[in-house]
Amino acid sequence: MAKRVLVVEDNELNLKLFCDLLRAHEFETEPVRDGREAVERARAFVPDLIVMDIQLPYVSGYDLILQIKADGDLGRIPIMAVTAYAGREDEERIRGAGADAYVSKPISVARFVEEVNSLL
């Protein structure tokens, strides 16, 4: 059975890229464009992994990571943060919120897939 990955990304091109990459590696994906829907969609989709953009409109990916990790049902799901933030402090803060992996944009396709596989 294919592993399931919820992809939370507001940029349409990045969302398509991430989902296409994951599908090419035989993952089932659920795209989420609006972070306000991420927790509800995670409950419905029951992913094995969440790929989370950090810079989202309306709600930050950082806040969503905190919310998901504090949730009794969702907290066990690994989260891979994908962000254009490049500072060391940003990575530490995002990992401190509960992200299990951190990939900076623009992504390296090989690194993205490697991180996904390591989390699953």
ABEGO torsion letter per residue (X at the ends): XBBBBBBBBABAAAAAAAAAAAAAAGBBBBBBABAAAAAAAAAAAGBABBBBBABBBGBBAAAAAAAAAABAAAAABBBBBBBABABAAAAAAAAAAGBABBBBOBBBAAAAAAAAAAAX
